[in-house]
Amino acid sequence: MGDKAHTHPGAAGRAVTADHPASIRNVVLVGPSGAGKTTLVEALALTAGALKRAGRVEDGGCVSDYDEIEHRQQRSVQLSVVPVSWDGIKINLLDTPGYADFVGELRAGLRAADAALFVVSAADGVDGSTRMVWEECAAVGMPRAIVVTHLEAARADFEEMTRVCAEAFGAEDPDAVLPLYLPLRGPAGPDGHAPVTGLVGLLTRKVFDYTGGRCTESEPDAEQLPRMDEARNRLIEGIISESEDETLMDRYLGGEQVDVETLIKDLERAVARAAFFPVLPAAPAAEGAAQGLGTVEVLDLIARGFPTPLEREAPAVTTVDGAPREPKPCAPDGPLVAEVVKTASDPYVGRVSLVRVFSGTLRPDETVHVSGHGLTDRGHEDHDVDERIGALSMPFGKQQCPVPQAVAGDLVSVAKLSRAETGDTLSAKDEPLLMAPWEMPDPLLPLAVQAHSKADEDKLSQGLARLVAEDPTMRLEQNQDTRQVVLWCLGEAHADVALERLRTRYGVQVDVVPYRVALRETFATKAAGRGRHVKQSGGHGQYAICEIEVEPLPGGSGIEFVDKVVGGAVPRQFIPSVEKGVRAQAAKGVAAGYPLVDVRVTLVDGKAHSVDSSDAAFQTAGALALREAAADAKIHLLEPVAEVSVLVGDDYVGAVMSDLSSRRGRVLGTEQVGSGRTLVRAEVPETEISRYAVDLRSLSHGTARFDRRYVRHEPMPPHVADRVLEQERAAS
């Protein structure tokens, strides 16, 4: 922020440590896929001396994308941490995936960070998803800055991109989103494109030239001054308007020259208070260069303008029983409160937990209390256990650098916490606490899987359980109605990564099978049936006859069994057997294999034999009677109906409502939510929305989100039911 060049000795392979929260900055990088977040992290690490050369952590590979899946897919799919040291400050850079399917990793990064760098491409602009994340950060007052990348692209225009950012991010005050530096372009090449060769510092009115592979400082040329002064005056007015000194604007407008140091201090305070959001250009270092363009300036901004963990409001805590407690201060000597923000499996050391320490100091070999509540709806069991802390380390690429401790405000990897899952709280065993969980999106794309072989079947449940423990945006369901194992994901890419991790990490090969919605069956009309089970094969035979009547009941009634036998035609001891057989057959279905519901079954007559009648015989007769009644009756298939709530930008409301109608949905209403967004509520059959998570993202360009809740089962239209029945017959 002070427009100065830095040089730092190489420090690759050495753990970066901190002994006090005041010397820590936790910064999450946010932006769309392809914006250059990982490249920027690498450039910052190179400039800070944490890397010896681009793309290498010693021989460990790329500094941030270290998962084999990321190498194959050429994109980030998980949160990674890269610590660097700058001017005595430890900076934890949290690189997050930009693809929407991995928003859980993004939210984990937001939870662990105290400030955010929004990385946007000068060639691509700002997408709707990035705007939504900006609004989330604004809602909690998180300080933010914007880094513009891809300045080398032929159509890149930094000034235009700054205007777009001010429009997208500065809705309330566009003058709060302004550049601190302008890119300086050299002579145009044969293709007409002028490469970026340096920066113009607006506050100090200096030019920083990077053409020699290292930054050199000079005075601006005369032709550069008009462009510089226009942008500088606007920047100064923007900084002063956010200044805590109310007299400064009057003095400035009165002609008083405000010194640069005062402006820089006011800028730093405004950034830390989330009142001003500077825009900085950045580009990776050229081959053989020690610094990337703009990386010094970004590191200065983080170290001097972003808040320390001491300035962050601590998350709410309760006892494990839910009694509220005062938030614990961010003090190394305070009571331990930490949170698992990410869980991963390492092929050599087993489970590794990335932990943010909010209070106290975490040390190896001490026993802590692990609390995990509130995720039972996603397949996570509540647990309160004591566990011993294993080795502590700082992740850096594929390396884990040992550290002796982690103080309040810092991040650290903890090995072999066998019960800790993402979102769990670590606290002192004599004072167990539970932190309020952060908001996670509900996984709404079902993936039905089955083991590929008997050997895979033995390992499937354990592999799935580990996946869900690592990723709280996945939900595991053992559907009793359809007898399917369903892994609920956020999208197709999320599902692909889950399948690949099952195969490569846990050695489980699975087959994806068509997802079945839990349908029901019911009688549309009254019917009667006779069940006759008579067999003689030597010795005691089997003899049972029963006659029933079946009639439909209102939705939600279940199965009602009535005994109207007179004269002892069916002995009293066998009437419960008939009911048992009827209910067993109802659970199996009578038409398409789905459970029968909402009927009254009345036993009206029957016959028994003094020797050959038995409990088993009358169970069989009851089932046969229900099947015969179904053969002569009209059977309705009942499909589940969900209430779907879609939050979408106003530009896409019409398209969303039309799409819901095409899915046999009934729109219940709309309401305005904030500025430029509408909540659309509709009732839609669940058979029509199994892939809605994917389709809605495409329809709204990633700017809409939805949730759903079961409402009821209702009859399926005949033409749809006929198609389902045909599919069931073909499958059998």
C-alpha positions in Angstrom: 0.0 0.0 0.0 3.0 2.2 0.4 4.1 1.6 -3.3 7.4 0.0 -2.4 9.2 -3.0 -3.8 10.3 -5.8 -1.6 12.7 -8.7 -1.8 12.5 -11.7 0.4 14.8 -14.7 0.7 13.6 -18.1 -0.4 11.8 -20.0 2.4 10.4 -23.0 0.6 9.9 -26.0 2.8 10.0 -24.1 6.1 6.9 -23.8 8.3 5.6 -20.2 8.7 4.7 -19.7 12.3 3.2 -17.0 14.5 3.1 -16.5 18.2 0.4 -13.9 18.5 -2.9 -13.1 16.7 -1.7 -9.6 15.9 0.8 -11.1 13.4 -1.7 -13.3 11.5 -3.8 -12.5 8.5 -6.3 -15.1 7.2 -7.4 -14.2 3.7 -9.7 -16.2 1.4 -9.5 -15.9 -2.3 -12.9 -15.9 -4.0 -13.9 -15.8 -7.7 -15.3 -17.8 -10.6 -13.5 -20.8 -12.0 -10.8 -19.7 -14.4 -10.3 -16.3 -12.9 -6.8 -17.1 -11.8 -7.0 -17.6 -8.0 -4.5 -20.5 -7.8 -2.1 -18.7 -10.2 -2.3 -15.6 -8.0 -1.6 -17.6 -4.8 1.4 -19.1 -6.5 2.6 -15.6 -7.6 2.2 -14.2 -4.1 4.1 -17.2 -2.6 6.9 -16.6 -5.1 7.1 -12.9 -4.3 7.1 -13.6 -0.5 9.9 -16.1 -1.0 7.9 -19.2 0.0 8.5 -20.6 -3.5 11.9 -20.8 -5.2 10.3 -20.9 -8.6 6.8 -20.9 -10.1 4.9 -24.2 -10.0 7.2 -25.9 -7.5 7.1 -26.5 -3.8 10.6 -28.1 -3.7 9.7 -31.1 -5.9 6.1 -31.3 -4.6 4.3 -29.7 -7.5 1.9 -26.8 -7.6 1.6 -24.8 -4.5 -2.2 -25.0 -4.2 -3.6 -27.7 -6.5 -2.1 -30.7 -4.9 -4.9 -33.3 -5.3 -4.5 -35.7 -8.1 -8.1 -35.1 -9.1 -7.3 -31.4 -9.5 -4.4 -32.2 -11.8 -6.6 -34.4 -14.0 -9.6 -31.9 -14.1 -7.4 -28.8 -14.4 -9.4 -27.0 -11.7 -9.5 -26.6 -8.0 -12.0 -28.9 -6.2 -11.1 -28.3 -2.6 -9.9 -25.7 -0.1 -6.2 -25.4 0.2 -4.0 -23.2 2.5 -0.7 -21.6 1.5 1.0 -19.7 4.4 3.6 -17.0 3.5 5.5 -14.5 5.6 5.5 -10.8 4.6 7.1 -8.0 6.7 6.9 -10.1 9.9 3.2 -11.0 9.2 2.1 -14.6 8.7 -0.5 -14.6 5.9 -2.6 -17.7 5.5 -3.9 -17.7 1.9 -7.0 -19.8 1.5 -7.5 -20.8 -2.1 -11.1 -21.9 -2.9 -12.7 -23.6 -5.9 -14.6 -21.3 -8.2 -17.0 -23.9 -9.6 -20.4 -23.8 -8.0 -20.4 -27.6 -7.1 -17.7 -27.0 -4.6 -19.4 -24.1 -2.7 -19.0 -26.1 0.5 -15.2 -25.6 0.2 -15.8 -21.9 -0.4 -17.9 -21.6 2.7 -15.3 -23.4 4.8 -12.8 -20.8 3.5 -15.0 -17.9 4.4 -15.5 -19.4 7.9 -11.7 -19.7 8.4 -10.8 -16.2 7.0 -11.1 -12.7 8.3 -11.0 -10.9 5.0 -11.5 -11.8 1.3 -9.7 -11.1 -2.0 -12.2 -11.2 -4.9 -10.3 -12.4 -8.0 -11.9 -11.4 -11.3 -10.6 -11.7 -14.9 -10.2 -8.6 -17.0 -11.3 -10.7 -20.0 -14.4 -12.3 -18.5 -16.0 -9.8 -16.1 -18.0 -10.5 -12.9 -20.5 -13.4 -12.8 -23.7 -13.7 -10.8 -22.3 -16.2 -8.3 -19.4 -13.9 -7.4 -21.9 -11.1 -6.8 -23.9 -13.3 -4.4 -20.7 -14.2 -2.4 -19.9 -10.5 -2.2 -23.3 -9.8 -0.8 -22.8 -12.6 1.8 -19.5 -11.1 2.9 -21.1 -7.6 3.0 -23.9 -9.0 5.3 -21.3 -10.1 7.9 -19.0 -7.0 7.4 -16.0 -8.9 6.0 -13.3 -6.6 4.6 -12.8 -7.2 0.9 -10.5 -6.1 -1.9 -10.6 -6.9 -5.7 -7.7 -8.2 -7.7 -8.0 -8.0 -11.5 -6.1 -10.7 -13.4 -5.6 -11.8 -17.0 -4.4 -8.3 -17.9 -2.5 -9.9 -20.8 -5.7 -11.0 -22.6 -6.2 -9.2 -25.9 -9.6 -7.8 -24.9 -8.5 -6.9 -21.3 -9.5 -3.4 -20.3 -8.6 -2.6 -16.6 -10.4 0.7 -16.5 -13.6 -0.9 -17.9 -13.2 -3.8 -15.5 -12.9 -1.3 -12.6 -16.2 0.3 -13.7 -17.8 -3.1 -13.9 -16.6 -4.0 -10.4 -17.9 -0.7 -9.0 -21.3 -1.4 -10.6 -21.4 -5.0 -9.4 -19.9 -4.6 -5.9 -20.6 -0.9 -5.1 -24.3 -0.7 -5.4 -24.7 1.5 -2.3 -21.5 3.5 -2.9 -19.7 3.2 -6.2 -16.9 5.5 -4.9 -16.0 2.8 -2.4 -14.7 0.6 -5.2 -11.7 2.3 -6.8 -8.3 1.4 -8.1 -5.1 2.0 -6.1 -2.9 1.4 -9.1 -3.3 1.6 -12.9 -1.6 -0.9 -15.2 1.1 0.6 -17.5 1.2 -0.8 -21.0 4.2 -0.9 -23.3 4.3 -0.4 -27.1 1.8 -2.4 -29.1 3.0 -5.5 -30.8 2.3 -6.7 -34.4 -1.1 -8.0 -33.3 -2.0 -4.5 -31.9 -2.0 -5.7 -28.3 0.0 -3.6 -25.8 1.5 -5.8 -23.0 1.3 -4.6 -19.4 4.8 -3.7 -18.3 4.3 -1.9 -15.0 2.0 0.0 -12.6 1.2 3.6 -11.9 0.8 4.2 -8.1 -2.0 6.7 -7.7 -1.2 7.8 -4.1 2.5 8.4 -4.5 2.4 9.3 -8.2 5.2 6.9 -9.0 5.7 4.5 -11.9 6.8 0.9 -11.2 8.4 -0.8 -14.1 8.6 -4.7 -14.2 10.2 -5.1 -17.7 13.5 -6.1 -16.2 12.1 -9.0 -14.1 12.2 -6.9 -10.9 10.4 -3.7 -10.0 12.1 -0.4 -10.6 10.7 3.0 -9.5 10.6 6.2 -11.6 8.7 9.5 -12.0 5.8 9.6 -14.5 6.1 11.0 -17.9 4.2 14.1 -18.9 1.7 12.2 -21.0 0.9 9.9 -18.1 0.0 12.7 -15.7 -3.6 13.6 -16.9 -4.8 10.0 -16.7 -3.0 9.5 -13.3 -4.3 12.7 -11.8 -7.9 12.1 -12.8 -7.9 8.7 -11.2 -5.9 10.0 -8.2 -8.3 12.8 -7.4 -11.2 10.4 -7.4 -9.3 7.9 -5.2 -8.4 10.6 -2.7 -12.0 11.8 -2.5 -13.2 8.2 -2.0 -10.7 7.6 0.8 -11.5 10.8 2.5 -15.3 10.2 2.3 -14.7 7.0 4.3 -12.3 8.6 6.7 -13.0 8.9 10.4 -11.8 12.5 10.3 -15.0 14.4 9.3 -13.0 17.7 8.7 -10.6 16.1 6.2 -13.0 16.5 3.2 -13.6 20.2 3.9 -9.8 20.7 4.2 -9.2 18.9 0.9 -11.9 20.7 -1.0 -10.6 24.0 0.4 -7.3 23.3 -1.4 -5.3 21.8 1.5 -2.8 19.2 0.3 -3.3 16.0 2.3 0.0 14.2 2.8 0.4 10.7 1.5 1.0 9.0 4.9 -2.3 10.4 6.2 -4.1 9.1 3.1 -2.5 5.6 3.4 -3.5 5.4 7.1 -7.1 6.4 6.3 -7.1 3.9 3.5 -5.9 1.1 5.8 -8.6 1.9 8.4 -11.4 2.1 5.7 -10.3 -1.3 4.3 -10.2 -2.9 7.7 -13.7 -1.5 8.5 -15.1 -2.9 5.2 -16.0 0.6 4.1 -13.6 0.8 1.2 -12.7 -1.9 -1.4 -9.6 -1.2 -3.4 -9.0 -2.6 -6.8 -5.5 -3.8 -7.7 -4.1 -5.2 -11.0 -1.9 -8.3 -10.8 -0.1 -10.7 -13.1 2.2 -13.7 -12.5 5.9 -13.4 -12.8 7.5 -13.9 -16.1 9.9 -16.9 -16.5 12.9 -16.3 -14.3 11.5 -13.2 -12.6 11.4 -13.0 -8.8 8.2 -10.9 -8.6 4.9 -10.9 -10.3 3.3 -7.6 -11.4 1.2 -6.2 -8.5 2.0 -9.0 -6.1 4.0 -6.8 -3.8 1.1 -4.4 -3.6 -1.4 -7.1 -2.8 0.8 -8.5 0.0 1.2 -4.9 1.4 -2.5 -4.5 1.3 -3.1 -7.7 3.2 -0.4 -7.1 5.8 -1.3 -3.4 6.5 -5.0 -3.1 5.5 -6.7 -6.4 6.3 -7.8 -7.0 10.0 -6.1 -9.3 12.4 -8.0 -12.2 14.1 -8.3 -9.9 17.1 -10.6 -7.7 15.2 -13.0 -10.4 14.2 -16.2 -11.0 16.2 -16.0 -14.5 17.7 -18.6 -17.0 16.6 -21.3 -17.8 19.2 -20.7 -20.7 21.5 -22.8 -22.8 23.8 -22.3 -25.8 26.1 -22.9 -29.2 24.5 -26.4 -29.1 26.0 -27.2 -25.8 24.2 -26.8 -23.3 27.1 -25.4 -20.0 25.7 -21.9 -18.9 26.8 -20.0 -15.7 26.2 -17.9 -15.7 23.0 -14.3 -16.4 23.9 -11.8 -13.7 23.2 -9.0 -14.4 20.6 -6.3 -14.8 23.2 -3.5 -17.4 23.1 -3.8 -17.9 26.9 -7.6 -18.2 26.8 -9.7 -21.3 27.0 -9.4 -23.5 23.9 -12.1 -23.1 21.2 -11.3 -24.3 17.7 -13.2 -25.6 14.7 -12.6 -28.2 12.1 -13.1 -26.3 8.8 -12.0 -29.2 6.5 -11.4 -32.9 6.7 -9.3 -34.9 4.3 -7.7 -38.3 4.0 -4.0 -38.7 3.4 -2.8 -42.1 2.1 0.1 -42.1 4.5 -1.2 -40.5 7.8 -4.9 -41.1 7.5 -7.5 -38.5 8.4 -6.1 -34.9 8.5 -8.2 -32.1 10.0 -7.7 -28.4 9.1 -8.5 -26.5 12.2 -9.0 -22.8 12.8 -8.1 -21.8 16.4 -10.4 -19.1 17.7 -9.3 -19.0 21.3 -6.5 -20.5 23.3 -3.5 -22.5 22.0 -3.6 -25.9 20.4 -0.6 -28.2 21.3 0.3 -31.7 20.3 -0.4 -34.7 22.6 -3.0 -32.9 24.7 -6.5 -34.3 25.1 -9.4 -32.1 23.8 -13.2 -32.5 23.7 -14.7 -33.0 20.2 -18.3 -31.9 19.8 -20.4 -32.4 16.6 -24.1 -31.7 16.6 -26.7 -30.5 14.2 -25.9 -32.5 11.1 -27.9 -35.6 11.8 -30.2 -34.9 8.8 -27.1 -35.4 6.6 -26.0 -38.7 7.9 -23.7 -37.3 10.7 -24.3 -38.7 14.2 -24.1 -36.5 17.2 -20.9 -37.1 19.1 -19.2 -35.8 22.2 -15.9 -37.5 22.8 -12.4 -36.8 24.1 -9.6 -37.3 21.7 -5.8 -36.8 21.9 -4.3 -34.3 19.5 -1.7 -35.9 17.2 1.1 -34.1 15.4 0.5 -30.5 14.3 1.6 -29.3 10.9 1.2 -26.5 8.4 0.0 -27.6 5.0 2.0 -26.3 2.0 1.4 -28.0 -1.3 2.0 -31.7 -0.8 4.2 -31.0 2.2 3.1 -31.0 5.8 5.6 -28.8 7.8 5.7 -29.7 11.5 4.8 -26.9 13.9 5.1 -26.9 17.8 1.7 -25.2 18.4 -1.1 -23.1 16.9 -2.2 -19.9 18.7 -5.5 -18.2 18.6 -6.3 -16.9 15.1 -4.1 -19.4 13.3 -4.8 -22.4 11.1 -3.2 -25.8 11.5 -3.5 -29.4 10.3 -4.1 -32.0 13.0 -3.4 -35.7 12.3 -5.5 -38.7 13.3 -8.5 -37.1 14.9 -10.6 -40.3 14.3 -14.0 -38.9 15.3 -13.7 -35.2 14.3 -15.7 -34.2 11.2 -15.9 -31.0 9.3 -17.8 -28.4 11.4 -16.9 -30.0 14.8 -15.7 -28.0 17.7 -12.5 -28.7 19.6 -12.5 -27.4 23.2 -10.9 -28.0 26.6 -12.1 -31.4 28.0 -13.0 -29.8 31.3 -15.0 -27.1 29.6 -16.7 -28.6 26.5 -18.2 -26.1 24.1 -20.0 -26.1 20.8 -19.7 -23.4 18.1 -22.7 -22.4 16.1 -22.3 -24.1 12.7 -21.9 -22.1 9.5 -24.6 -22.2 6.8 -24.1 -25.0 4.2 -26.1 -25.4 1.0 -28.4 -28.4 1.0 -27.3 -31.1 -1.5 -30.2 -31.6 -3.9 -28.8 -33.8 -6.7 -29.3 -37.5 -6.0 -26.8 -40.1 -7.0 -27.9 -43.7 -6.6 -25.1 -46.2 -6.4 -24.5 -49.8 -5.8 -21.4 -51.9 -5.3 -19.8 -53.2 -8.5 -18.8 -56.5 -6.9 -19.0 -58.4 -3.7 -15.6 -57.2 -2.7 -16.7 -53.6 -3.2 -19.9 -54.2 -1.3 -17.9 -55.0 1.9 -16.1 -51.6 1.7 -18.9 -49.5 0.3 -20.6 -48.3 3.6 -17.2 -47.4 5.2 -16.1 -45.5 2.0 -19.4 -43.5 1.8 -19.3 -42.7 5.5 -15.8 -41.3 5.2 -16.8 -39.2 2.2 -19.7 -37.7 4.1 -17.5 -37.1 7.2 -15.1 -35.1 5.0 -17.7 -33.1 3.1 -20.8 -31.7 4.9 -22.3 -30.7 1.6 -22.9 -34.4 0.9 -25.7 -36.4 2.4 -26.0 -40.2 2.6 -29.5 -41.8 2.4 -30.4 -45.4 2.8 -33.9 -45.2 1.2 -36.1 -47.9 2.8 -38.9 -47.5 0.2 -36.8 -47.8 -2.9 -34.0 -49.9 -1.3 -31.4 -47.6 -2.8 -28.2 -46.1 -1.4 -28.3 -42.5 -2.4 -25.5 -40.0 -2.2 -26.9 -36.4 -2.4 -24.5 -34.0 -4.0 -24.5 -30.3 -5.2 -24.0 -31.0 -8.9 -22.6 -33.3 -11.5 -19.0 -32.3 -10.9 -19.4 -32.8 -7.2 -20.8 -36.3 -7.9 -17.9 -37.1 -10.3 -15.3 -36.2 -7.6 -17.1 -38.3 -5.0 -17.1 -41.3 -7.3 -13.4 -40.8 -8.1 -12.5 -40.5 -4.5 -14.4 -43.6 -3.7 -12.3 -45.4 -6.3 -8.9 -43.9 -5.7 -8.8 -43.2 -2.0 -11.0 -46.0 -0.6 -10.7 -48.7 -3.3 -14.4 -48.9 -3.9 -15.8 -49.4 -7.4 -19.5 -48.5 -7.7 -22.1 -48.5 -10.4 -24.4 -45.5 -10.8 -28.0 -46.7 -11.3 -31.2 -44.7 -12.1 -32.5 -42.9 -9.1 -36.0 -44.0 -8.1 -38.4 -41.6 -6.5 -40.4 -43.1 -3.6 -43.8 -43.7 -5.2 -46.9 -45.2 -3.5 -49.8 -47.2 -4.6 -53.5 -47.0 -3.6 -56.8 -48.3 -4.7 -58.9 -45.9 -6.8 -62.1 -48.0 -6.4 -63.6 -50.6 -4.1 -62.6 -54.2 -4.7 -62.9 -57.7 -3.2 -60.4 -60.5 -3.2 -60.3 -64.1 -2.1 -57.1 -65.7 -0.9 -57.0 -69.5 -1.0 -53.9 -71.3 0.2 -54.5 -75.0 0.3 -51.7 -77.6 -0.1 -51.4 -81.2 0.9 -48.0 -82.9 0.7 -48.1 -85.6 3.3 -48.3 -85.1 7.0 -49.7 -81.8 8.0 -50.9 -79.7 5.0 -51.6 -76.0 4.7 -55.2 -74.7 4.7 -56.4 -71.1 4.8 -59.0 -69.2 3.0 -60.0 -65.6 3.6 -62.2 -63.1 1.8 -61.5 -59.4 2.0 -63.0 -56.1 0.8 -60.7 -53.1 0.0 -61.8 -49.5 -0.2 -59.8 -46.3 -0.7 -59.2 -43.8 2.2 -58.2 -40.1 2.3 -54.5 -39.3 1.8 -52.3 -40.0 4.9 -54.6 -42.7 6.3 -52.1 -45.5 5.9 -53.4 -49.1 6.1 -56.5 -49.8 8.2 -57.5 -53.4 8.9 -61.0 -54.2 10.1 -62.3 -57.6 11.2 -66.0 -58.3 10.3 -65.9 -62.1 10.4 -69.0 -63.7 12.0 -69.6 -67.2 13.1 -66.0 -68.1 13.7 -65.4 -68.7 9.9 -61.8 -67.6 10.6 -60.7 -68.6 14.1 -59.8 -65.7 16.3 -56.2 -66.7 16.7 -55.7 -66.5 12.9 -57.2 -63.0 12.3 -53.9 -61.3 13.3 -52.2 -63.6 10.9 -54.4 -62.4 8.0 -53.6 -58.8 9.0 -49.9 -59.6 9.1 -50.1 -61.1 5.6 -52.1 -58.2 4.2 -49.6 -55.6 5.6 -46.6 -57.5 4.4 -48.1 -57.6 0.9 -49.0 -53.9 1.1 -45.4 -53.0 1.9 -44.3 -54.9 -1.2 -46.9 -53.3 -3.4 -49.6 -54.8 -5.6 -48.9 -53.2 -9.1 -45.4 -51.7 -9.6 -43.6 -52.7 -6.4 -44.3 -49.6 -4.4 -45.9 -49.6 -0.9 -49.7 -49.6 -0.8 -51.2 -46.9 1.3 -54.5 -45.2 2.2 -56.9 -48.2 2.1 -59.2 -50.0 4.5 -59.0 -53.8 4.3 -62.0 -55.6 5.8 -61.9 -59.3 6.5 -65.4 -60.5 5.9 -65.2 -64.3 5.6 -63.0 -67.3 5.4 -62.5 -71.0 6.1 -60.1 -73.0 8.3 -59.1 -76.6 8.9 -58.9 -78.1 12.3 -55.5 -79.7 11.6 -53.9 -78.0 8.6 -54.6 -74.3 9.3 -51.7 -72.3 10.7 -50.4 -68.9 11.3 -48.2 -69.1 8.1 -51.0 -70.4 6.0 -53.3 -67.5 6.9 -50.5 -64.9 6.3 -50.1 -66.3 2.8 -53.9 -66.3 2.3 -54.1 -62.7 3.4 -51.4 -61.6 0.9 -53.1 -63.6 -1.9 -56.4 -62.0 -1.2 -55.0 -58.5 -1.4 -53.2 -59.3 -4.7 -56.5 -60.7 -6.2 -58.4 -57.6 -5.1 -55.8 -55.4 -6.8 -56.0 -57.5 -10.0 -59.7 -56.5 -10.4 -59.4 -52.9 -9.3 -58.0 -49.7 -10.7 -54.7 -48.8 -8.9 -53.4 -45.3 -8.7 -49.7 -44.5 -8.5 -49.1 -41.8 -6.0 -46.1 -39.5 -6.5 -44.5 -37.3 -3.8 -45.0 -33.5 -4.3 -42.5 -31.0 -3.0 -42.8 -27.3 -2.3 -40.0 -25.7 -4.2 -38.7 -22.2 -3.3 -36.5 -20.6 -5.9 -34.5 -17.4 -5.2 -33.7 -16.0 -8.5 -32.7 -12.7 -10.1 -35.6 -10.7 -11.6 -34.2 -11.2 -15.1 -34.8 -14.9 -14.9 -38.1 -15.0 -13.1 -40.1 -15.6 -16.3 -37.9 -18.4 -17.4 -38.0 -20.1 -14.0 -41.8 -20.0 -13.8 -42.1 -21.3 -17.3 -39.7 -24.1 -16.6 -41.6 -25.1 -13.4 -44.9 -25.2 -15.3 -43.3 -27.5 -17.9 -42.5 -29.9 -15.0 -46.2 -30.1 -14.0 -45.6 -27.6 -11.3 -48.2 -25.2 -9.8 -46.8 -21.8 -9.0 -48.1 -20.7 -5.6 -46.8 -17.1 -5.7 -43.9 -14.8 -5.9 -42.4 -12.2 -3.5 -39.7 -9.6 -3.8 -36.6 -10.4 -1.7 -34.2 -7.5 -1.4 -33.1 -5.6 -4.5 -33.4 -7.4 -7.8 -34.4 -10.8 -6.5 -37.6 -12.7 -6.4 -38.7 -15.8 -4.5 -40.8 -18.1 -6.6 -42.8 -20.8 -4.7 -44.3 -23.7 -6.5 -45.5 -27.3 -5.9 -43.8 -29.7 -8.2 -43.8 -33.6 -8.4 -40.5 -34.9 -7.2 -40.3 -37.1 -10.3 -39.8 -33.9 -12.3 -37.0 -32.3 -10.2 -34.5 -35.0 -9.6 -32.0 -33.1 -11.8 -33.3 -29.6 -11.0 -30.1 -28.6 -9.2 -28.3 -28.9 -12.6 -31.0 -27.5 -14.8 -31.7 -24.4 -12.6 -28.0 -23.6 -12.6 -27.9 -23.7 -16.4 -31.2 -21.7 -16.7 -30.1 -18.9 -14.4 -26.4 -18.9 -15.3 -25.6 -20.0 -11.7 -27.4 -17.1 -10.0 -30.4 -18.9 -8.6 -30.7 -21.3 -5.6 -33.6 -23.4 -4.4 -34.7 -25.6 -1.5 -37.5 -28.1 -1.3 -39.6 -29.8 1.3 -42.0 -32.8 1.0 -45.7 -31.8 1.1 -47.7 -34.9 0.3 -48.3 -37.8 -2.1 -51.0 -37.3 -4.8 -52.2 -39.4 -7.8 -49.9 -39.4 -10.8 -51.6 -38.5 -14.2 -52.6 -41.7 -16.0 -50.2 -41.2 -19.0 -47.3 -40.6 -16.6 -48.3 -43.6 -14.5 -48.6 -45.8 -17.6 -45.0 -44.9 -18.6 -43.7 -45.7 -15.1 -45.5 -49.1 -15.1 -44.0 -49.9 -18.5 -40.5 -49.0 -17.2 -41.0 -51.2 -14.1 -42.1 -54.2 -16.3 -39.1 -53.7 -18.6 -36.7 -53.6 -15.7 -38.1 -56.7 -14.1 
